[in-house]
Amino acid sequence: MFKISDVLKPKWITTFQNTRASQQTGQRQKKWSFSDPELQRKKRVASYKAYTMEGKVKGSIKKSLRWVTDKYLKIMT
């Protein structure tokens, strides 16, 4: 026997629901913790990127001040 909900529901919805259910049962859920190695790696990489950006900003400011100083000295001489 057919149910009315089966007839009215498009096939792609049931297929999507079936794949989602199989994906969720196949995956093992992890608990969040500070000792998670992946989280530690992400934090370490983020700190490297921040350190790199800090160096780029400092270098840019030094170059800008050097340029201003050189222009000032050229005008004054």
C-alpha positions as a Markdown table, in Angstrom:
| # | Residue | x | y | z |
|---|---|---|---|---|
| 1 | Met | 0.0 | 0.0 | 0.0 |
| 2 | Phe | 1.1 | 3.5 | -0.7 |
| 3 | Lys | 1.0 | 6.3 | 1.8 |
| 4 | Ile | -0.1 | 9.7 | 0.7 |
| 5 | Ser | 3.1 | 11.2 | 2.2 |
| 6 | Asp | 5.2 | 8.9 | 0.0 |
| 7 | Val | 3.3 | 10.0 | -3.2 |
| 8 | Leu | 3.4 | 13.7 | -2.4 |
| 9 | Lys | 7.1 | 13.8 | -1.3 |
| 10 | Pro | 9.5 | 14.2 | -4.1 |
| 11 | Lys | 12.1 | 11.5 | -4.6 |
| 12 | Trp | 15.1 | 13.8 | -4.1 |
| 13 | Ile | 14.0 | 14.7 | -0.6 |
| 14 | Thr | 13.9 | 11.0 | 0.5 |
| 15 | Thr | 17.3 | 10.4 | -1.2 |
| 16 | Phe | 18.8 | 13.4 | 0.6 |
| 17 | Gln | 17.4 | 12.3 | 3.9 |
| 18 | Asn | 18.7 | 8.8 | 3.4 |
| 19 | Thr | 22.3 | 10.0 | 2.6 |
| 20 | Arg | 22.3 | 12.4 | 5.5 |
| 21 | Ala | 21.3 | 9.6 | 7.9 |
| 22 | Ser | 24.0 | 7.3 | 6.6 |
| 23 | Gln | 26.6 | 10.0 | 6.9 |
| 24 | Gln | 25.7 | 10.8 | 10.4 |
| 25 | Thr | 25.8 | 7.2 | 11.6 |
| 26 | Gly | 29.1 | 6.6 | 9.8 |
| 27 | Gln | 30.8 | 9.5 | 11.5 |
| 28 | Arg | 32.1 | 9.3 | 15.0 |
| 29 | Gln | 31.2 | 12.4 | 17.0 |
| 30 | Lys | 34.1 | 14.1 | 18.8 |
| 31 | Lys | 33.9 | 16.0 | 22.0 |
| 32 | Trp | 35.5 | 19.4 | 22.1 |
| 33 | Ser | 38.5 | 19.8 | 24.3 |
| 34 | Phe | 41.6 | 22.0 | 24.7 |
| 35 | Ser | 43.9 | 19.0 | 24.2 |
| 36 | Asp | 42.6 | 18.3 | 20.7 |
| 37 | Pro | 45.7 | 18.1 | 18.5 |
| 38 | Glu | 43.9 | 19.6 | 15.5 |
| 39 | Leu | 42.8 | 22.6 | 17.6 |
| 40 | Gln | 46.3 | 23.1 | 18.9 |
| 41 | Arg | 47.7 | 23.0 | 15.3 |
| 42 | Lys | 45.2 | 25.6 | 14.2 |
| 43 | Lys | 46.1 | 27.9 | 17.1 |
| 44 | Arg | 49.8 | 27.5 | 16.3 |
| 45 | Val | 49.3 | 28.3 | 12.6 |
| 46 | Ala | 47.2 | 31.3 | 13.5 |
| 47 | Ser | 50.0 | 32.6 | 15.7 |
| 48 | Tyr | 52.5 | 32.1 | 12.9 |
| 49 | Lys | 50.3 | 34.1 | 10.6 |
| 50 | Ala | 49.8 | 36.9 | 13.1 |
| 51 | Tyr | 53.6 | 37.1 | 13.7 |
| 52 | Thr | 54.2 | 37.3 | 10.0 |
| 53 | Met | 51.7 | 40.1 | 9.6 |
| 54 | Glu | 53.2 | 42.0 | 12.5 |
| 55 | Gly | 56.6 | 41.8 | 10.7 |
| 56 | Lys | 55.1 | 43.0 | 7.5 |
| 57 | Val | 53.4 | 46.0 | 9.2 |
| 58 | Lys | 56.6 | 47.0 | 11.0 |
| 59 | Gly | 58.5 | 46.8 | 7.7 |
| 60 | Ser | 56.0 | 48.9 | 5.9 |
| 61 | Ile | 56.0 | 51.6 | 8.6 |
| 62 | Lys | 59.8 | 51.6 | 8.6 |
| 63 | Lys | 59.8 | 52.0 | 4.8 |
| 64 | Ser | 57.3 | 54.8 | 5.0 |
| 65 | Leu | 59.2 | 56.7 | 7.6 |
| 66 | Arg | 62.4 | 56.3 | 5.6 |
| 67 | Trp | 60.7 | 57.7 | 2.5 |
| 68 | Val | 59.3 | 60.7 | 4.4 |
| 69 | Thr | 62.7 | 61.4 | 5.9 |
| 70 | Asp | 64.4 | 61.2 | 2.5 |
| 71 | Lys | 61.8 | 63.5 | 0.9 |
| 72 | Tyr | 62.2 | 66.0 | 3.8 |
| 73 | Leu | 66.0 | 65.9 | 3.5 |
| 74 | Lys | 65.9 | 66.5 | -0.3 |
| 75 | Ile | 63.6 | 69.5 | 0.2 |
| 76 | Met | 65.7 | 71.0 | 2.9 |
| 77 | Thr | 69.0 | 70.7 | 1.0 |
